[in-house]
Amino acid sequence: MPELHPDTFLRAAAWVPDDDPERPWEDAADLAAEWIWQRSEEEDAAPMLVTNTLQNARGIQSLQEVAQEGGHATPQVRDRFSAGPVLAYVPNAKTLDFAVGLAHGYSLVVVESVSFPLAEWAAGAGALNLLDGTATTSTIPDDVKRDLDFTVGFGGNNGWSGSHEKQHARRYLRQHAEDGRLDPDAAAAYVMAQGVSDKGARRLRELLSRG
């Protein structure tokens, strides 16, 4: 059996950062599609496309080809899909969470949108940057990361749904955010790579964004 990431349970991960407003979306999609086809062959499973809505992939041939081969899934579509390699195109947090689950035991590639920054998720998931072929590294300071890890596990990792967990997160993380050492979006992406759900990540982002 191939070794899986201990938190995401992915066999391999990659991403295409949205770091150039002049880059055509087709180019980013083509990079992701090329990688997921390679992983599909290695894993002997058809690749699937995951988007926020069924309309998101229209007009991009490389995405349509993936969808035709293995199917096109969204969090709203109730059709059942077996696990397999996944290409997630400009997902929001809910869709990324869905895509990670669908790719359990297989590979996942994500095309980022600036509306949902993914650098810290990519670092935590060990995702390869397909633009330059490098491993993604976290920019969160080590001491802040330790406090983040501590809050993730507090209270049984319930996604900060209880008052004690929220108070604990404020105590350990709010000052980091106020000092500009922890961006709320980066924190949300980071904890999703630790297995926190999209709802939990959203709660954390809201906690850190409040003045």
MARBA-3410 file (N, C-alpha, C, O; in Angstrom, 1 decimal):
211
0.8,-1.2,0.0,0.0,0.0,0.0,0.9,1.3,0.0,1.9,1.3,0.7 ~ 0.5,2.3,-0.8,1.3,3.5,-0.8,1.2,4.3,0.5,0.1,4.2,1.1 ~ 2.2,5.0,0.8,2.1,5.8,2.1,1.3,7.0,1.8,1.4,7.7,0.8 ~ 0.4,7.3,2.8,-0.5,8.5,2.6,-0.1,9.6,3.6,0.5,9.3,4.6 ~ -0.5,10.8,3.3,-0.2,11.9,4.1,-1.0,11.7,5.4,-2.1,11.3,5.4
-0.4,11.9,6.6,-1.0,11.6,7.9,-2.2,12.4,8.2,-3.1,11.9,9.0 ~ -2.4,13.5,7.6,-3.6,14.4,8.0,-4.6,14.4,6.8,-5.8,14.4,7.1 ~ -4.1,14.6,5.6,-5.0,14.7,4.5,-5.4,13.3,3.9,-6.4,13.2,3.2 ~ -4.6,12.3,4.1,-4.8,10.9,3.6,-4.7,10.9,2.1,-5.4,10.1,1.4 ~ -3.9,11.8,1.5,-3.7,11.9,0.1,-2.4,11.1,-0.2,-1.4,11.1,0.5
-2.4,10.5,-1.4,-1.2,9.9,-1.9,-0.2,10.9,-2.4,1.1,10.7,-2.2 ~ -0.6,11.9,-3.0,0.2,13.0,-3.5,-0.7,14.2,-3.7,-1.9,14.1,-3.9 ~ -0.1,15.4,-3.6,-0.8,16.7,-3.8,0.0,17.7,-4.6,1.2,17.7,-4.5 ~ -0.7,18.5,-5.3,0.0,19.6,-6.1,-1.0,20.7,-6.2,-2.2,20.6,-5.9 ~ -0.5,21.9,-6.6,-1.4,23.1,-6.7,-0.8,24.0,-7.8,0.4,24.0,-8.1
-1.7,24.9,-8.3,-1.3,26.0,-9.2,-1.6,27.3,-8.5,-2.8,27.6,-8.5 ~ -0.7,28.0,-8.0,-1.0,29.3,-7.3,-1.6,30.3,-8.2,-1.2,30.4,-9.4 ~ -2.4,31.1,-7.7,-3.0,32.2,-8.5,-2.2,33.5,-8.1,-2.6,34.4,-7.4 ~ -0.9,33.5,-8.7,0.0,34.6,-8.3,0.3,35.6,-9.4,1.1,36.4,-9.3 ~ -0.5,35.4,-10.5,-0.3,36.3,-11.7,-1.6,36.6,-12.3,-2.2,35.8,-12.9
-2.1,37.9,-12.1,-3.4,38.2,-12.7,-3.5,38.2,-14.2,-4.6,38.2,-14.8 ~ -2.3,38.1,-14.8,-2.3,38.1,-16.3,-2.3,36.6,-16.8,-2.5,36.4,-18.0 ~ -2.2,35.6,-15.9,-2.1,34.3,-16.4,-3.5,33.8,-16.8,-4.5,33.9,-16.0 ~ -3.7,33.3,-18.0,-5.0,32.8,-18.4,-5.4,31.6,-17.5,-4.6,30.8,-17.2 ~ -6.7,31.5,-17.2,-7.2,30.4,-16.4,-7.0,29.1,-17.1,-6.8,28.0,-16.5
-7.1,29.1,-18.4,-6.8,27.9,-19.2,-5.4,27.3,-19.0,-5.2,26.1,-18.9 ~ -4.4,28.2,-18.8,-3.1,27.8,-18.6,-2.9,27.1,-17.3,-2.3,26.0,-17.1 ~ -3.5,27.7,-16.2,-3.5,27.0,-14.9,-4.2,25.7,-14.9,-3.7,24.7,-14.3 ~ -5.3,25.6,-15.6,-6.1,24.4,-15.7,-5.3,23.3,-16.4,-5.3,22.2,-16.0 ~ -4.6,23.7,-17.5,-3.9,22.8,-18.3,-2.7,22.2,-17.5,-2.5,21.0,-17.6
-2.1,23.0,-16.6,-1.0,22.4,-15.8,-1.5,21.4,-14.8,-1.0,20.3,-14.6 ~ -2.7,21.7,-14.2,-3.3,20.8,-13.2,-3.7,19.5,-13.9,-3.6,18.5,-13.4 ~ -4.3,19.7,-15.1,-4.8,18.5,-15.8,-3.7,17.6,-16.2,-3.8,16.4,-16.1 ~ -2.6,18.1,-16.7,-1.5,17.3,-17.1,-1.0,16.5,-15.9,-0.7,15.3,-16.1 ~ -0.9,17.1,-14.7,-0.4,16.4,-13.5,-1.4,15.3,-13.1,-1.0,14.2,-12.8
-2.7,15.6,-13.1,-3.6,14.6,-12.6,-3.8,13.5,-13.6,-4.1,12.3,-13.1 ~ -3.6,13.7,-14.9,-3.6,12.6,-15.8,-2.4,11.6,-15.5,-2.5,10.4,-15.6 ~ -1.3,12.2,-15.2,-0.1,11.4,-14.9,-0.4,10.5,-13.6,-0.1,9.4,-13.6 ~ -0.9,11.2,-12.6,-1.3,10.5,-11.4,-2.3,9.4,-11.6,-2.3,8.4,-11.0 ~ -3.3,9.7,-12.5,-4.3,8.8,-12.8,-3.8,7.5,-13.4,-4.2,6.4,-13.1
-2.8,7.7,-14.3,-2.2,6.5,-14.9,-1.4,5.7,-13.8,-1.5,4.5,-13.8 ~ -0.7,6.4,-13.0,0.1,5.7,-11.9,-0.9,4.9,-10.9,-0.5,3.9,-10.4 ~ -2.0,5.6,-10.6,-2.9,5.0,-9.6,-4.0,4.1,-10.2,-4.8,3.6,-9.5 ~ -4.0,4.0,-11.6,-4.9,3.1,-12.3,-6.4,3.5,-11.9,-7.2,2.6,-11.6 ~ -6.7,4.8,-12.0,-8.1,5.2,-11.6,-8.3,6.5,-12.5,-7.5,7.3,-12.7
-9.6,6.6,-12.9,-9.9,7.8,-13.7,-9.9,9.0,-12.9,-10.4,9.0,-11.7 ~ -9.5,10.1,-13.4,-9.5,11.4,-12.7,-10.9,12.0,-12.7,-11.6,11.9,-13.7 ~ -11.2,12.7,-11.6,-12.4,13.4,-11.5,-12.2,14.9,-11.4,-11.1,15.4,-11.0 ~ -13.2,15.7,-11.8,-13.2,17.1,-11.7,-14.1,17.6,-10.6,-15.2,17.1,-10.5 ~ -13.6,18.5,-9.7,-14.4,19.0,-8.6,-14.4,20.5,-8.7,-13.3,21.1,-8.8
-15.6,21.1,-8.7,-15.7,22.6,-8.8,-16.8,23.0,-7.8,-17.5,22.2,-7.3 ~ -16.9,24.4,-7.6,-17.9,24.9,-6.7,-19.3,24.6,-7.3,-20.2,24.3,-6.5 ~ -19.5,24.8,-8.6,-20.7,24.6,-9.3,-20.4,23.9,-10.6,-19.3,24.0,-11.0 ~ -21.4,23.4,-11.2,-21.2,22.7,-12.5,-20.8,23.7,-13.6,-20.3,23.3,-14.6 ~ -21.1,25.0,-13.4,-20.8,26.0,-14.4,-19.4,26.4,-14.4,-18.9,27.0,-15.4
-18.7,26.2,-13.3,-17.3,26.8,-13.2,-16.3,26.3,-14.2,-15.4,27.0,-14.5 ~ -16.5,25.1,-14.8,-15.5,24.6,-15.7,-15.8,24.8,-17.2,-15.1,24.3,-18.0 ~ -16.9,25.5,-17.5,-17.3,25.6,-18.9,-16.3,26.4,-19.7,-15.7,27.4,-19.2 ~ -16.0,26.0,-20.9,-15.2,26.7,-21.8,-13.7,26.3,-21.7,-12.9,26.9,-22.4 ~ -13.3,25.4,-20.8,-11.9,25.0,-20.6,-11.8,23.6,-21.0,-12.3,22.7,-20.3
-11.2,23.3,-22.1,-11.2,22.0,-22.7,-10.5,20.9,-21.8,-11.0,19.8,-21.6 ~ -9.4,21.3,-21.2,-8.7,20.3,-20.4,-9.5,19.9,-19.2,-9.4,18.7,-18.7 ~ -10.3,20.8,-18.6,-11.2,20.4,-17.5,-12.3,19.5,-18.0,-12.7,18.6,-17.3 ~ -12.9,19.8,-19.2,-14.0,19.0,-19.7,-13.5,17.6,-20.0,-14.3,16.7,-19.8 ~ -12.2,17.5,-20.4,-11.7,16.1,-20.7,-11.6,15.3,-19.5,-11.9,14.1,-19.5
-11.2,15.9,-18.4,-11.1,15.2,-17.1,-12.5,14.8,-16.7,-12.8,13.7,-16.2 ~ -13.5,15.7,-16.8,-14.9,15.5,-16.4,-15.5,14.3,-17.2,-16.2,13.5,-16.7 ~ -15.2,14.3,-18.5,-15.7,13.3,-19.3,-15.2,11.9,-19.0,-15.8,10.9,-19.1 ~ -13.9,11.9,-18.5,-13.3,10.6,-18.1,-13.8,10.0,-16.8,-14.2,8.9,-16.7 ~ -13.8,10.9,-15.8,-14.1,10.3,-14.5,-15.3,10.9,-13.8,-15.7,10.5,-12.7
-15.9,12.0,-14.4,-17.1,12.6,-13.8,-16.8,14.0,-13.2,-15.6,14.4,-13.0 ~ -17.8,14.8,-13.0,-17.8,16.1,-12.5,-18.6,16.2,-11.3,-19.8,16.1,-11.3 ~ -17.9,16.5,-10.1,-18.6,16.5,-8.9,-18.6,17.9,-8.3,-17.6,18.7,-8.4 ~ -19.6,18.2,-7.5,-19.6,19.5,-6.7,-20.2,19.1,-5.4,-20.9,18.0,-5.2 ~ -20.0,19.9,-4.3,-20.7,19.6,-3.0,-22.2,19.6,-3.1,-22.8,18.9,-2.3
-22.8,20.2,-4.1,-24.2,20.2,-4.2,-24.8,19.0,-5.0,-26.0,18.6,-4.8 ~ -24.0,18.4,-5.9,-24.5,17.3,-6.6,-24.5,16.0,-5.8,-23.5,15.7,-5.1 ~ -25.6,15.3,-5.8,-25.8,14.2,-4.9,-25.4,12.9,-5.5,-25.5,11.8,-4.8 ~ -25.0,12.9,-6.7,-24.5,11.6,-7.3,-23.3,11.1,-6.5,-22.5,11.8,-6.0 ~ -23.2,9.8,-6.4,-22.2,9.1,-5.6,-21.0,8.9,-6.5,-21.1,8.3,-7.6
-19.8,9.2,-6.0,-18.6,9.0,-6.8,-17.7,8.1,-5.9,-17.6,8.4,-4.7 ~ -17.0,7.2,-6.5,-16.0,6.4,-5.8,-14.7,7.3,-5.7,-14.5,8.2,-6.5 ~ -13.9,7.0,-4.6,-12.7,7.8,-4.4,-11.8,7.6,-5.6,-11.7,6.5,-6.3 ~ -11.0,8.6,-5.9,-10.0,8.5,-7.0,-9.3,9.8,-7.1,-9.5,10.7,-6.3 ~ -8.3,9.9,-8.1,-7.6,11.2,-8.2,-8.5,12.3,-8.6,-9.4,12.1,-9.4
-8.2,13.5,-8.1,-9.2,14.7,-8.2,-8.4,15.9,-8.7,-7.3,16.2,-8.2 ~ -9.0,16.6,-9.6,-8.6,18.0,-9.9,-9.7,18.9,-9.4,-10.8,18.9,-9.8 ~ -9.3,19.8,-8.4,-10.2,20.8,-7.9,-9.9,22.1,-8.5,-8.8,22.7,-8.3 ~ -10.9,22.7,-9.2,-10.6,23.9,-9.9,-11.2,25.1,-9.1,-12.4,25.1,-8.9 ~ -10.4,26.1,-8.7,-10.7,27.3,-8.0,-11.8,27.0,-6.9,-12.8,27.6,-6.9
-11.5,26.1,-6.0,-12.5,25.7,-4.9,-12.5,26.8,-3.8,-11.6,27.5,-3.5 ~ -13.7,26.9,-3.2,-13.8,27.5,-1.9,-13.5,26.5,-0.8,-13.2,25.4,-1.1 ~ -13.6,26.9,0.4,-13.2,26.0,1.5,-14.1,24.7,1.5,-13.6,23.6,1.7 ~ -15.4,24.9,1.3,-16.3,23.8,1.3,-16.0,22.8,0.2,-16.0,21.6,0.4 ~ -15.7,23.3,-0.9,-15.4,22.5,-2.1,-14.0,21.8,-1.9,-13.8,20.6,-2.3
-13.0,22.5,-1.3,-11.7,21.8,-1.1,-11.9,20.7,-0.1,-11.3,19.6,-0.3 ~ -12.7,20.9,1.0,-12.9,19.8,1.9,-13.6,18.6,1.3,-13.2,17.5,1.5 ~ -14.5,18.9,0.4,-15.2,17.8,-0.4,-14.2,17.1,-1.3,-14.2,15.9,-1.4 ~ -13.3,17.9,-1.9,-12.4,17.3,-2.9,-11.3,16.4,-2.1,-11.0,15.3,-2.6 ~ -10.9,16.9,-1.0,-9.9,16.1,-0.2,-10.6,14.7,0.2,-9.9,13.7,0.1
-11.8,14.8,0.6,-12.5,13.5,0.9,-12.7,12.6,-0.2,-12.5,11.4,-0.1 ~ -13.0,13.2,-1.4,-13.2,12.4,-2.6,-11.9,11.7,-3.1,-11.9,10.7,-3.7 ~ -10.7,12.4,-2.8,-9.4,11.9,-3.3,-8.8,11.0,-2.2,-7.6,10.7,-2.4 ~ -9.4,10.7,-1.2,-8.9,9.9,-0.1,-8.2,8.6,-0.6,-8.8,7.8,-1.3 ~ -6.9,8.5,-0.3,-6.1,7.4,-0.8,-5.5,7.6,-2.2,-4.8,6.7,-2.7
-5.8,8.7,-2.8,-5.4,9.0,-4.2,-4.7,10.4,-4.2,-4.3,10.9,-3.2 ~ -4.6,11.0,-5.4,-3.9,12.3,-5.5,-4.9,13.4,-5.8,-6.0,13.2,-6.3 ~ -4.5,14.6,-5.4,-5.3,15.8,-5.5,-4.5,16.9,-6.0,-3.4,17.2,-5.5 ~ -5.0,17.6,-7.1,-4.3,18.9,-7.5,-5.4,20.0,-7.5,-6.5,19.8,-7.8 ~ -4.9,21.2,-7.0,-5.9,22.3,-6.8,-5.4,23.5,-7.6,-4.2,23.9,-7.6
-6.3,24.1,-8.3,-6.0,25.4,-9.0,-6.6,26.5,-8.1,-7.8,26.5,-7.8 ~ -5.7,27.3,-7.6,-6.1,28.3,-6.6,-6.7,29.6,-7.2,-6.5,29.9,-8.4 ~ -7.6,30.2,-6.4,-8.1,31.5,-6.7,-7.8,32.4,-5.6,-7.8,32.0,-4.4 ~ -7.5,33.7,-5.9,-7.1,34.6,-4.8,-8.2,34.8,-3.7,-8.0,35.2,-2.6 ~ -9.5,34.5,-4.1,-10.6,34.6,-3.2,-10.5,33.6,-2.0,-11.1,33.7,-1.0
-9.7,32.5,-2.2,-9.4,31.5,-1.2,-8.0,31.1,-1.2,-7.6,30.1,-1.9 ~ -7.1,31.9,-0.5,-5.7,31.6,-0.6,-5.3,30.2,0.0,-5.8,29.8,1.0 ~ -4.5,29.5,-0.7,-4.2,28.1,-0.4,-2.7,27.8,0.0,-2.4,26.6,0.2 ~ -1.9,28.8,0.1,-0.5,28.5,0.3,-0.2,27.7,1.5,0.6,26.8,1.5 ~ -0.9,28.0,2.6,-0.7,27.3,3.9,-1.3,25.9,3.8,-0.7,25.0,4.4
-2.4,25.7,3.1,-2.9,24.4,2.9,-1.9,23.6,2.1,-1.6,22.4,2.5 ~ -1.3,24.2,1.1,-0.4,23.5,0.2,0.9,23.1,1.0,1.4,22.0,0.8 ~ 1.3,24.0,1.9,2.5,23.7,2.7,2.2,22.5,3.6,3.0,21.6,3.7 ~ 1.1,22.5,4.3,0.7,21.5,5.2,0.4,20.1,4.5,0.7,19.1,5.1 ~ -0.1,20.2,3.3,-0.4,19.0,2.6,0.8,18.4,1.8,0.7,17.4,1.2
1.9,19.2,1.8,3.0,18.7,1.0,2.8,18.8,-0.4,3.3,18.0,-1.2 ~ 2.1,19.8,-0.9,1.7,20.0,-2.3,2.9,20.6,-3.1,3.5,21.5,-2.7 ~ 3.0,20.0,-4.3,4.0,20.5,-5.2,3.5,21.7,-6.0,2.4,21.7,-6.5 ~ 4.3,22.8,-6.1,4.0,23.9,-6.9,4.2,23.6,-8.3,5.4,23.5,-8.7 ~ 3.2,23.5,-9.1,3.3,23.1,-10.5,3.9,24.2,-11.4,4.3,24.0,-12.6
4.0,25.5,-10.9,4.5,26.5,-11.7,6.1,26.5,-11.7,6.7,26.8,-12.8 ~ 6.7,26.0,-10.7,8.1,26.0,-10.6,8.7,24.6,-10.2,9.9,24.5,-10.1 ~ 7.8,23.7,-9.8,8.3,22.4,-9.5,8.9,22.3,-8.1,9.6,21.3,-7.7 ~ 8.6,23.3,-7.2,9.2,23.3,-5.9,8.2,22.8,-4.8,6.9,22.9,-5.1 ~ 8.7,22.4,-3.7,7.8,22.1,-2.6,7.4,23.4,-1.9,8.1,24.4,-1.9
6.1,23.4,-1.4,5.6,24.6,-0.8,6.0,24.7,0.7,5.8,23.7,1.4 ~ 6.4,25.8,1.1,6.8,25.9,2.5,5.9,27.0,3.2,5.5,27.9,2.6 ~ 5.7,26.8,4.5,4.9,27.7,5.3,5.6,28.9,5.6,6.8,28.9,5.8 ~ 4.9,30.0,5.6,5.4,31.3,6.1,5.0,31.7,7.4,5.3,32.8,7.9 ~ 4.2,30.9,8.1,3.8,31.2,9.5,4.9,30.9,10.4,5.6,29.9,10.4
5.3,31.9,11.3,6.4,31.7,12.2,6.2,30.5,13.1,5.1,30.1,13.4 ~ 7.3,29.8,13.5,7.2,28.6,14.2,6.5,28.7,15.5,5.7,27.8,15.8 ~ 6.7,29.8,16.3,6.0,29.9,17.5,4.5,30.0,17.3,3.7,29.5,18.1 ~ 4.1,30.7,16.3,2.6,30.9,16.0,2.1,29.5,15.5,0.9,29.2,15.9 ~ 2.9,28.8,14.8,2.4,27.5,14.3,2.2,26.5,15.5,1.2,25.7,15.5
3.1,26.6,16.5,2.9,25.8,17.6,1.6,26.1,18.4,0.9,25.2,18.8 ~ 1.3,27.4,18.5,0.0,27.8,19.1,-1.2,27.3,18.3,-2.2,26.9,18.8 ~ -1.1,27.4,16.9,-2.1,26.9,16.1,-2.4,25.4,16.3,-3.5,25.0,16.4 ~ -1.3,24.7,16.3,-1.4,23.2,16.4,-2.0,22.9,17.8,-2.8,22.0,17.9 ~ -1.7,23.7,18.8,-2.2,23.4,20.1,-3.7,23.7,20.1,-4.5,22.9,20.8
-4.2,24.7,19.5,-5.6,25.0,19.5,-6.4,24.0,18.6,-7.6,23.8,18.9 ~ -5.8,23.5,17.6,-6.5,22.5,16.7,-6.9,21.3,17.6,-8.0,20.8,17.4 ~ -6.0,20.8,18.4,-6.2,19.6,19.2,-7.0,19.9,20.5,-7.5,18.9,21.1 ~ -7.2,21.1,20.9,-7.9,21.4,22.1,-9.4,21.1,22.0,-10.0,21.4,21.0 ~ -9.9,20.4,23.0,-11.3,20.1,23.0,-11.7,19.0,22.0,-12.9,18.9,21.7
-10.8,18.2,21.6,-11.1,17.1,20.7,-11.2,17.4,19.2,-11.9,16.7,18.5 ~ -10.6,18.5,18.8,-10.6,18.9,17.4,-12.1,19.0,16.9,-12.4,18.4,15.9 ~ -12.9,19.8,17.5,-14.3,19.9,17.1,-14.6,21.2,16.3,-15.7,21.6,16.1 ~ -13.5,21.8,15.8,-13.7,22.9,14.9,-14.2,24.2,15.6,-14.9,25.0,14.9 ~ -13.8,24.4,16.8,-14.2,25.6,17.6,-15.7,25.9,17.6,-16.1,27.0,17.4
-16.4,24.8,17.8,-17.9,25.0,17.9,-18.4,25.3,19.3,-19.5,25.8,19.4 ~ -17.5,25.0,20.3,-18.0,25.3,21.6,-17.3,26.5,22.2,-16.3,27.0,21.7 ~ -17.9,27.0,23.3,-17.5,28.3,23.8,-16.1,28.2,24.4,-15.3,29.1,24.3 ~ -15.8,27.1,25.0,-14.4,26.9,25.6,-13.3,26.8,24.5,-12.3,27.4,24.7 ~ -13.7,26.2,23.4,-12.7,26.1,22.3,-12.5,27.5,21.7,-11.4,27.8,21.3
-13.6,28.2,21.6,-13.4,29.6,21.0,-12.6,30.5,21.9,-11.7,31.2,21.4 ~ -12.9,30.4,23.2,-12.1,31.2,24.2,-10.6,30.8,24.1,-9.8,31.7,24.2 ~ -10.4,29.5,24.0,-9.0,29.0,23.9,-8.3,29.6,22.7,-7.1,30.0,22.8 ~ -9.0,29.6,21.6,-8.4,30.1,20.3,-8.1,31.6,20.5,-7.0,32.1,20.0 ~ -9.0,32.3,21.0,-8.8,33.8,21.2,-7.6,34.0,22.1,-6.8,34.9,21.9
-7.5,33.2,23.2,-6.4,33.4,24.1,-5.0,33.2,23.5,-4.1,33.9,23.7 ~ -4.9,32.1,22.7,-3.6,31.8,22.1,-3.3,32.4,20.7,-2.1,32.5,20.4 ~ -4.3,32.8,20.0,-4.1,33.2,18.6,-4.4,34.7,18.3,-3.9,35.2,17.4 ~ -5.4,35.3,19.1,-5.8,36.6,18.7,-4.7,37.6,18.7,-4.6,38.5,17.8 ~ -3.8,37.5,19.7,-2.7,38.5,19.7,-1.8,38.4,18.5,-1.3,39.4,17.9
-1.5,37.1,18.1,-0.7,36.9,16.8,-1.4,37.6,15.6,-0.7,38.2,14.8 ~ -2.7,37.5,15.6,-3.4,38.1,14.5,-3.4,39.6,14.5,-3.1,40.3,13.5 ~ -3.5,40.2,15.8,-3.5,41.6,15.9,-2.1,42.2,15.7,-1.9,43.3,15.2 ~ -1.1,41.4,15.9,0.3,41.8,15.7,0.7,41.6,14.2,1.8,42.0,13.8 ~ -0.2,41.1,13.4,0.1,40.9,12.0,1.0,39.7,11.7,1.6,39.6,10.6
1.1,38.8,12.7,1.9,37.6,12.5,1.1,36.4,12.1,1.6,35.3,11.8 ~ -0.2,36.5,12.1,-1.1,35.4,11.7,-2.3,35.9,10.9,-3.2,36.5,11.5 ~ -2.3,35.7,9.6,-3.4,36.2,8.7,-4.5,35.2,8.9,-4.3,34.0,8.8 ~ -5.8,35.7,9.1,-6.9,34.8,9.3,-7.1,33.8,8.2,-7.4,32.6,8.4 ~ -6.9,34.2,6.9,-7.1,33.3,5.8,-6.0,32.3,5.8,-6.3,31.1,5.5
-4.8,32.7,6.1,-3.7,31.7,6.2,-3.9,30.7,7.3,-3.6,29.5,7.1 ~ -4.4,31.1,8.4,-4.7,30.2,9.5,-5.8,29.2,9.1,-5.7,28.0,9.4 ~ -6.8,29.7,8.4,-7.9,28.8,8.0,-7.3,27.7,7.0,-7.7,26.5,7.1 ~ -6.5,28.1,6.1,-5.9,27.2,5.1,-5.0,26.2,5.8,-5.0,25.0,5.5 ~ -4.3,26.7,6.8,-3.3,25.8,7.5,-4.1,24.7,8.3,-3.7,23.6,8.2
-5.1,25.1,9.0,-5.8,24.1,9.8,-6.5,23.1,8.9,-6.8,21.9,9.3 ~ -6.9,23.4,7.7,-7.6,22.5,6.8,-6.6,21.4,6.4,-7.0,20.2,6.2 ~ -5.3,21.7,6.3,-4.3,20.7,6.0,-4.1,19.8,7.2,-3.5,18.7,7.1 ~ -4.6,20.2,8.4,-4.5,19.3,9.6,-5.7,18.5,9.8,-5.8,17.8,10.9 ~ -6.6,18.5,8.9,-7.8,17.7,9.0,-9.0,18.4,9.5,-10.1,17.8,9.7
-8.9,19.7,9.8,-10.1,20.5,10.2,-11.1,20.7,9.1,-10.6,20.9,7.9 ~ -12.4,20.6,9.3,-13.4,20.8,8.3,-13.4,22.2,7.8,-12.9,23.1,8.4 ~ -14.1,22.4,6.7,-14.3,23.8,6.2,-15.1,24.6,7.2,-14.8,25.8,7.3 ~ -16.0,24.1,7.9,-16.8,24.8,8.8,-15.9,25.3,10.0,-16.0,26.4,10.5 ~ -15.1,24.4,10.5,-14.2,24.7,11.5,-13.2,25.8,11.1,-12.9,26.7,11.9
-12.7,25.7,9.9,-11.7,26.7,9.4,-12.4,28.0,9.3,-11.8,29.1,9.5 ~ -13.7,28.0,8.8,-14.4,29.3,8.7,-14.6,29.9,10.1,-14.5,31.2,10.3 ~ -14.9,29.1,11.1,-15.1,29.7,12.5,-13.8,30.3,13.0,-13.8,31.3,13.6 ~ -12.7,29.6,12.7,-11.4,30.1,13.2,-11.1,31.5,12.5,-10.6,32.4,13.1 ~ -11.3,31.5,11.2,-11.1,32.8,10.4,-11.9,33.9,11.0,-11.4,35.0,11.1
-13.2,33.6,11.3,-14.0,34.6,11.9,-13.6,35.1,13.3,-13.6,36.3,13.6 ~ -13.1,34.1,14.1,-12.6,34.5,15.4,-11.4,35.4,15.3,-11.3,36.4,16.1 ~ -10.5,35.1,14.4,-9.3,35.9,14.2,-9.5,37.2,13.5,-8.7,38.2,13.6 ~ -10.6,37.4,12.8,-10.9,38.6,12.0,-11.6,39.6,12.8,-11.6,40.8,12.5 ~ -12.2,39.2,13.9,-12.9,40.2,14.8,-12.0,41.0,15.6,-11.0,40.5,16.1
-12.3,42.3,15.6,-11.4,43.2,16.4,-11.6,43.1,17.9,-11.0,43.8,18.7
END
